[in-house]
């Protein structure tokens, strides 16, 4: 889906790629199965942080920032991944945002080690965002995953003082959302899409990973 992103492509056409791949492997769309989401995947553009509804009438334009979030179930197991990418040539600020968010996601996974606390994961994201001059979306979280799409625990993207310790074998979907200036998202009129409060750009990267005593096992790499 990311490879197919270019000006003139619709978000519905990207979604069809994901839908066809699910069918080829015998997998099911997790948001469709769990929440009756109207697409097979979530495709969000610019100030849309998450849960964007794919549409054959929503065309991508040069300079846009698009996020593709894919989650699936196969044989009773669930996985979740996502990535943001520019459409053609975008602004230097958007490129910086992408780079910072990708690094924040990597930092968060590295902090998610057995014996560390949940707050350590959020602190890693928050520290990276501040270092690059961006904001963390505070009301979006990662999550446990495995036998269902969303399991405990919620994984914060800020240092919210959670003291729960991580353990070896715990499976998490780690997904920081960074924005140019927004700290919160709100529900759009369509009832699904989450948009930044000030209409600023937002980026997300996500992997499903297994906690170990060292570096994680990244299942969606």
Beta strands, then each sheet from edge to edge (+ up, - down):
strand 1: 28-29
strand 2: 42-45
strand 3: 48-50
strand 4: 65-74
strand 5: 77-86
strand 6: 135-136
strand 7: 142-144
strand 8: 151-155
strand 9: 171-174
strand 10: 177-179
strand 11: 185-187
strand 12: 194-196
strand 13: 202-204
strand 14: 207-210
strand 15: 217-218
sheet 1: 1+ 4- 2+
sheet 2: 1+ 4- 5+
sheet 3: 3+ 12- 11+
sheet 4: 6+ 10- 13+
sheet 5: 8+ 7- 9+ 14- 15+
end
